[in-house]
Amino acid sequence: MKEKIHEFTGKHLMVNYMNCDKQALNNFKELEEIMKKACTASKATVLNAIKHLFPVKNSDIIGMSMVLILSESHASIHTYPEFNSCFVDFFTCGTECLPEEFDRTMREYLKPKEVKVKLFLRDNTIIKDHVFNADDKPLILK
């Protein structure tokens, strides 16, 4: 398989999904599948995944960290079940991937009550902050 050459440019989406659906956040098998689905929806190619489960002190709650290696770069999630929340990063090289589709898929599954989101556009000259709508709706790039 021939690897695609990507421009030295990228999009880095950083999201805090807070007060999520508890069952969705703690179903690690399904969460892994949704992360893969979100990457595919964004037009990224998943190559591999690795995850680690963490016990939460003095509790039977378990958190998870997972990284998906993409042909275009990577996606990661770090769950905080004691807060029903998670941190997610989605970074892709080139211009073809759509972080708004990744975000939309994650929101549909996690059903967060609050979202803090930031998108950075990166290239060889600058890391530029992209402005979101004030209502924090899923990102739409033009």
Secondary structure, DSSP 8 states (H G I E B T S, - for coil): -------SEEEEEEEEEES--HHHHH-HHHHHHHHHHHHHHTT--EEEEEEEEEE-TTSS-EEEEEEEEESSEEEEEEEEGGGTEEEEEEEEESS---HHHHHHHHHHHH--SEEEEEEEEEESS-EEEE---TT--S----
